Each structure stands twice: as structure tokens, then as C-alpha cells.
Amino acid sequence: MSRLLWYPGHELILADIVRAQGCYLYDAAGKRYVDLESGVWCASLGHAHPRIIRAIEEQQRAVAHTGFNFGSPVAEETGGELLALHGFEGGRCVFLCSGSEAVEYGVRVARMLIDRPLLMTMADSYFGAYGSAWGRSEEEWFSFDWFPCASCPHEGECDEGCERWRSIPFERISGFLFEPGSSSGLVRFPPEKLIRNIYRAVRGGGGLILVNEVTTGIGRTGRWFGYQHYDIEPDIVAMGKGLGNGYPVSATVFSPRASELLGDREIKYAQSHQNDPLGAAVAREVIRTIKEEGLIERGARMGEVLIEGLRSLAARSAAGDQVRGRGLMAGVSLGGEADSARAVRVHRALIERGFVVCLRPGAGVLRIDPPLTVAREDIEGFLGTFEDVLRNA
């Protein structure tokens, strides 16, 4: 029996991964696997990136951890660079450890700023492992089922003529927390028209716009952030995963508007690694590496190769396979999301053939999220292997 408690719903298939480099994992026998999951979507630059290793070593030698009464120039500087990515000059930032924590921090601040009982979100969203955003009680949250809106025949804007739109209690909503595409790992994208209308209604009523970019941020969707595909301007953004390239750092940023509303009020939240210089130094190097190596643009190009290849495979499939994707974030529904048995077979076969993808527990969906540095030949090698595996699944 293992000494470790494992992830719920996920089978332990490879128990002896001993090394990682770039887009590859290696087991104890030396077998190489192409990591098309980016280490649960975290290794945005690939594993063991030399610039990130160097940044960790240098900051560790200087100062890794400060505390409640001490600051560091590197955290202040990185905060400025992160705010600038959102156009939030004049805003504020906090560095934390996990995406769940970053989302929950933003939720707590939003509830401080707007005195209304409900935060709105989409019913299929996932926001973390604990807290209000995880529990989503009816007393605190309004969850909207947007799936019927995906096939809305109405060409105009959302208005009171729509029964579903009338069901949204905007007068009780303090903010809208948006997850722009992950959909609890199933890779779905709410319609742009719906999101823009919710955005205008919440903003028009004085509410806040929060975005969970833990999975969709840092270049994953072909742009710096997933919300940029929707032409909206958020007030609070939570980031994690790819921000640290495998190091556990997250951040919550606040726009000038949110910062002005907050003023000098104290946020009742503190933890031991808040605004640590080591995490900030890693985030800074990730941001600079992406900029200097043109990885947003490169990721968008490789995303086209991946998604077009997957759609070509799906078009040749007799099983009704479907592909959803944006940038280097793709989900493949194998013959309907209820067919989890086929997805399990395909998932295991791909790993045996040397390709690591993510299987969503209990759903017939495989998720593919390679690092922004993935080589075209690795994508094409995967597509060829995937087609062969599907033929025999």
C-alpha cells in the first residue's frame, strides 16, 4: 500500500517518474513520455526550464521567505509586471501559493466591497478545493446553466424577453466570477454574446467582474488570458498553475477600480508564504521568458496544429468524437461524454505508447494541454498515435 493519499478519481498509472526535461517525462527504466498535460497544466514553459531553475537558485541564495513584517523588492517589482499584463497600472496584487487560494482571496475581497448576498457564476465552473468558491451554497451563489444559451436562435442582445435571462437576480448579485473555458476540466466555452451581456448587466449595476485564470491564463488559450477572447475588462483576476511553471505560486490582482473601492481596509486573510520573494521571483522569470521568447504567439501557432489535427481525426471518426479547444487547451469527447469506459481504454493505451494526456474522472473526455514550448513533431507524433489508438479502442 502506498504511503501517499492520492488524487480522488484518478488512477495511479505511472508510479516511478524520476526525471523531467522540457516536454518529456522519464520513468526509472528510462522510458520517455511526451507530457501533453504539462504536469496538471502547470509547466507552461516545460519541465526544468533553465531560466526558472536559475531564478530559483539565485533567489534562494538571497532570500526565499520573509514574513508578516518584512517586504522584498522582487515581490513589489513582480507585482508591477503582473498588473501591467492586465492593464491594471495603479492596481494592487498579492502572491499566494495555489490557484484555489487565489480564487478564494478574490472572492473574500469582492464580498467586502459590494454589499449584496450573491456572486454569480456558471454551473459548470470549478474554482478550487476549499472555501466559499468550492462550496457554492445557495445563500451565497447563483449558478447559471448556460448550455441552452449555446444554441440560442435570437440574434439580438439578451433582454427581458428571454425567460432564462429574467431568472438572473441581478439586483442581488455583487459580482460575476467567470471561468473562461475550462468548465471543470471539460473544455467548454460559454457564448461570447452571453458573457458580454452578463458583464454589462453586472457592471451596470455596480457589481464586480472576477475571473479565474488559474487554468486558462499565462498563454494557455493563445492569448495571455482567457478573458481576452471575450472583450471584457475584469476587476479581480486569480492566476496560478502556469504562473510558477511547477513552483507553487499564485496571485490575485485587483484593477484600479477594485483597489480604489478597497482603499485602506484590511483584508482578513494571512498565511505564512504570502508575498514570498522566492515565489515572486519565479513568477517574474516566467513572465519575462514568455515575453522574450515569443511564447504566446508560438503557443497560438502550435495550438492551431493541435486543434486542427484533432478535428480532422474527429471528422474521420465513426464514434461521434467531438473536439473543443482554444490555443493549447483542447478537450476530446470520445463518443459522448458518458462513454467513460472507452476514454479509459484510450487513455491507458496512449500512456503505454508514450503520450501523457489528462482523463477527466467519470467523463469520456481527454484533455490535452502541452507546454507552450511543445515541438511540432511531438504534436504530430501524438496525432498519429492517437488515430491508431482510436482505431483499436
N, C-alpha and C positions, 0 to 999 in steps of 0.2 A: 504494500500500500504506500502511495506517495505521502511524503510529509507535507505536501502543499495542498491547500484548498484551491480548487480550480474554478475557471470561469463557468457560470451556470449556462447550460445549453450547448456548450462547446466540448467536443471530444478531443482528448489529448492524442494527437496522431504522431507528431514528431517530438520525442522526449529528449533528444540528445543534440540539439543545435549548439555548437560550440564556438562558431565564428561567423561574422557577417562582414561584408565589404561591398560597398556600392549597392547594387540591386540584388545581391546574392547572399544566400544563407548556406552554411556548410554544417553537415552533421559530423558525428565523431568518426564515421568511416570515410569522411572526405567527399561524400556526395554533395553536389551543388544543386541548389534550388533557386529559381528566379522568384524573388519576393514581389508579387504583384498585389500585396496587401499593405506594403510599406510599414510593416510592424504595427498593425491596427491603425493605419493611416497616419502614423507619427513621423516616420523617417522621410520627410518631404524631400530631402537632398540625397537620400540613400544612406546606407549604414556606414559608420566610421568615416564620415567626411573629414578630410584632413584639416580643413579650416575650423570646423566645430571642435575637433579634438584639441587643436592648438588653442582655441579660445578658452576651453575648459581648463587646460593645463596652466595657461598664463593667469587666469583669474583665480584659480585655486591657490596658486603660489602667492598671489597678492592678498585677497580676502574673499572668502566664499560666502560668509554669513555674517550679518551684523546684528540686528535685534530691534527691540522696540524704541530705543532712544538714539539710534545711530543711522545715518543715511550714507549713501555712496554715490559718487559722481556717475558711475556706469549705469545705475538704475535710472537716475534723472535723465541722462543722455538717451538711453534706450526708450524711455517713455516718450521723449520728444519725437524720435524717429517713428515709433509706432503710431502716435497720434497723427503724424504727417501723412501716413499711408491712407488714413480715412479723411483727410482734410479737416482734422479736429484741432488745428493750431489754436491754442488758448483753452483746450480741454484739459482733462486730467486722466491719470492712469494708475492702476495698481497691478503688481505682479504677484501671482499666486502659484499653485502647484499643479492643479488639474483642471480640465475643462468643466467638470461638474461644479467645481468650486467657483470658477469664473462666472458661470451662468447664475449660480445661486447668489453670488455677490451682487450682480447686476439687478436681480430680482428684488433683493432686500433694499437696495437704494431706490429703485423705482417705487416701491411701496412707501418709502419715506417721503418721496417728492410729490406724489399725486394721491390725494385722499379719496379714493374710490375703491370699492371692495374687490373688483375683478381684474385679473390680467387675462387677455385673450391669446389663444394660440390655436394651431391646427391640431386636429385629433390624433394625427399620426406622428406627431413630433416626439423626439426624445431629447431630454435636457440634462440628464445626469443621474448619478447613483444615489442622491440623497436630497433632502430639503424640500421646500415648497414646490420647486420646479419638477422634482421627481414625483411627489405625491399627487399634485394637481387636484386638490379637493374641490368640490363644487362650491364651497364657500369662498374660495379664493381664485378660481379659474373658470373661464368659459372656453370650452373646447369646441371648435367649429369643424364639422365634417365637410371638407371641400371637394370630395370626389365627385358629387353630382355637378359641381361647377365646371369640371374639366370638359364636359360636353354641353355647356350652356349654349343654346341657339341664339340668344339675344346678343346683338352686335353692339348695343349701346352700353353705357355705364351701368353699374349696379345701382339700383334705386329701390324705393319702397314698393314698386310694382312686383318685386320678387319676394316670395314668401320666405325663402331662406335668408335673404338679406334682412328682412323685417325681424327675423328671430334673433339677431345680434343685439344685445342690450348695450348699445354704445354709451348710453347715459351713465352706466355703472362701471365702465371699463377705464382703468387708469393707464393701460398700455397694451401694446401688441408685441408678443415675443415670437419672432419669426425664425424658423429653421429653413434656410433656402436651398433645400434639395435632398438632404439625407433621408428624411422620412423614416426615422428609426432604423436606418441602415438599408432600406429597400430602394433607395434612389428614385424618388418621385419629385416632380417639380410643380408646385401649385401654379395656376394660370397667372400670367403677368397682370391681366386686367383686374382680377380679383384682389391681388396683393396691392396694386396701386390704389384701388378703391378703399380697401381697409385702411391703408396708410393715410389717405386723405381724410377719412372719417375720424380716425383716432387722433391724428394731428390737429384736425379742425376743432375737435372737442377739447384740446389742451392736453391730450394724453401723450405718452412717450412711446417711441419705437425702439424695441430691443431686438438684437439679432444674435443668434447662436451660430458663430462661425468656427466652432471647435473642429468640426469635420470638413466644412466647405471652404474654410479660409486658407490663407498662405499659398495661393496659387492652384488649389485643388481643382477648381472649375474652369480654369483657363483665364481667370482674372484674379487679382489679389484676393477678392472676397466675393462670396456667392451673392450677396445682396446687390452687387453692382450690375447684375443681369436684370434687375427689376427697377432700376432708375428711382431708387428711394434714398433718403438721407436719414440714417438712424441716429438715435440719441445715445444708445448704450450698445456696445459690441463686446461679446465674450469670445476669446480665442484660446486655443490650446493645441494639442497634438503636434501638428507640423511646425508650430512656433518654436519648439525646442529640439526638433529633429531627433527625438528619442529621449532627450533630457526632460524631466518632469517640470516644465514651466508653463504657466498660462497667464493670461492678462485680461483685464476688463478695462475698456476705455470709455470715457464719457465726453460727449460733444461739448462745445462751449455753452450751448443752451442748457444741457443737463448739469454742467458744472456751475452755472450761474444759479440754477434752481437749488442746487445743493448748498452753495455758499460755504460757510464755515461750520455747518452742522457736522457733528461727529457720527461716523458710521460704526455701529455696534458690531464690529467684526474684527478679530485679530487672530493671527496664527504665527507660528514660530518662523516660517520661511517667507513671510510677506515682504516683498520688495528686496529679496536677497540679491546681492550683486552677481553671484555666480549664474543664477537663472537669467538675470537681465543680460549678462554678457553673452550667453548662448543665444538668446533671442536676437540680440543686436547682430551677431555674426550670421545668423540665418537670414535676416532681412538683407544685410549687405551682400551676402553671397548670391541670393536670388536676384538682386538688382544688377550686380556686376557681371554675373554670368548669363543674364537674359533668360532666366528660367521660367518666368511667367509665359513669355512668348514661346519658348521651346516646349513647355508643357502643353500649351494650347495646340501646337502642331502635332505633337505625339498623341494628344487626345483625339484629334481627327483621324489619325491612322487607326487607333484602337477602336473607336466607336463605329467608324465606317466599316472596319473589318468585322466587328461583331454583328452589325446589322446585315451585312452580306451573308454571314453564316445563318442568321435567323431567317432570312428570306428563303434560304435553301432547306430549312428545317421543316419536316412534316409534322413536328410535335407542337407547333404553335409557339415556339420560343419568341420572347419579346426582349428588346433592349431599350434601356433608358440611360441616358448619360449626358454629361456636360464636362468638357475638359478631360482630365484624367480621373474621372469618377464615373464608373459605369456599373449598372446592375443588369443581370440577365435573368429573366424569369423563364425557367425551364418547363415549358408545357403547362403553365399555370402555377401560381404561387402555392397552391395546395399540394402540388406534387413534390413533397419534400424528399421522398424516397429516391427519386431519380436524381435530384440535386445532390444527395449524399453520395450516390454512386459516382457521379461525375466529379465531385469534389475530391474524393479519395483517389480516383484514377489520375486526376491532374497532379496531385501531390506525388503519387508514385512515379509519374513521368517528369517530375522536377519543376512543377509550377505551383506556387502557393497563391491561392485566392481565398476570399472570405466566404464562408457559408453562413447565411443568416439562419439562426436556430428556428426550427419549426416552419420554415417557408422554403419554397422551391426557388430560391433566389441566390445566385452567386454574385458577389461584389468584387470588382476589380479596381484597385486604386494604386497604380505603380508610383514610385518616386518621380519627381519632376525631371530627374536625370536619367530615366529609363532609356535604353538604347532601342532604336527602331528594330534592330534584328531580334531583340528579345520579345518585343510585341509581336512581330511576325512569326517568330518561333512558337509563341503561345497560341496564336490564332490557328496555325497549322495543327498543333497538338490538340487544341480544343475541338476542332472539327472532327478529328479522328476519334477522340473520346466520345463525342456526342453520337457518332455513327454507331458506336457499340454499347451505348448506355441503355 
